[in-house]
């Protein structure tokens, strides 16, 4: 089923794109939500006429996106996160935190335009920002630990079991000694 998108749909297409979707997705979601219309011949002609009239506006939007992309080229983000002793992050770093860091630098970018895989480790990562259907920017993101990373704590060894094993001569004596030892409550 061919649909003309009336607005950008992440993962599907941009406004004024003609896309093929499954009939159920088109009839049950896109059309009722106002995100698309059926791509009939008359709708395609109307879209072509509308695009001719809006060509200058679309060029300006693309030029603005390219200008913003040029400003974002030199930007590198550093995000501080709480980290466990083995270097993994409690939770993850996602597009919301990247959008917050960009807003601190003066860039107002919608979090829905930012794509990054779940970041669960400290180190270097990359985020993709789609500013326009033809303009995108990759920003390096460095995740650092909040404070020093502590060494893992080891459980103390159980010396009682070792002493009993040394004193016992055979298997029967070991079992008898363990039966006589008082139980420790947790």
KETI-506855 format. One record per residue (C-alpha): z, x, y; residue in one letter. Coordinates in steps of 0.05 Angstrom, whole numbers, plus 5000, padded with zeros to 4 digits. Layout:
<recs>
ZXYa
...
</recs>
This chain:
<recs>
500050005000x
498050295068x
503050235124x
502350435198x
509150715220x
511950445285x
517250985289x
518951655257x
521651595186x
524852235160x
521552455096x
515751965103x
512052075168x
511752025243x
510251465291x
502951215287x
501751555219x
498351165164x
502051285099x
501551045028x
507950755000x
509950334940x
509149594954x
516549434946x
518649974995x
513649725046x
515048975039x
522649025029x
524649585076x
519449845125x
516449185149x
522948785155x
526449355191x
520749395241x
519050105220x
511949945200x
506349445194x
500949335141x
494949765156x
489449235159x
482749375191x
484749025256x
491449405258x
487750065249x
482949895306x
488849705350x
492350365332x
486050765350x
485650425418x
493050525431x
492551265413x
486751355462x
490951065518x
497151465500x
493552125487x
496052445552x
503252215539x
502952495469x
500353165496x
506253185544x
511153035488x
508153585446x
508254075505x
515653915517x
517154035443x
513454705446x
517354915508x
523954745474x
521655125412x
520255735455x
527355695483x
530255625413x
526456235385x
531856745405x
537856305387x
542356515330x
548456105312x
555156345285x
559555815253x
566855945235x
569255595172x
575555585131x
574355995068x
577956055001x
579956714970x
573456784931x
569056684993x
567055954984x
567755475042x
572454885040x
567254325046x
560554555073x
556754705137x
551654165152x
546853915206x
552453585246x
556054255257x
549454595275x
547954045326x
554954135356x
553854885363x
547054775395x
550054285445x
555254815464x
549355265481x
546054715523x
540954445474x
541453695462x
538153615394x
539153015348x
542453195283x
537252805244x
531953305265x
535853885233x
534854055160x
539354535122x
541454575050x
548854495036x
551955155058x
557955305015x
558456055021x
559656565076x
553456945099x
546556855129x
542856185123x
536855855158x
536355175190x
529754815204x
529154395267x
523253915270x
522053775344x
515153455335x
510653325276x
506853955292x
512654365322x
518554635283x
523355225292x
527455615242x
534255835268x
538656355233x
545756105220x
551356595204x
557556305171x
563756725179x
570756655151x
576356375195x
581556935191x
582157455136x
580157295065x
586357345020x
586357664952x
587057184894x
594157074870x
595257244796x
600256884752x
606057314729x
605757534657x
610657234607x
614957824583x
619257384538x
613557264489x
611958014487x
619258194471x
619657684416x
613157944385x
615658664385x
622358484353x
619258064297x
616958414235x
612657884204x
609857204221x
615956814196x
620657204241x
616257074302x
616156324288x
623756314277x
624956694342x
620556214382x
624155614352x
630955894374x
628656064445x
630655544497x
625055134527x
623655234601x
622654604641x
616954584690x
</recs>
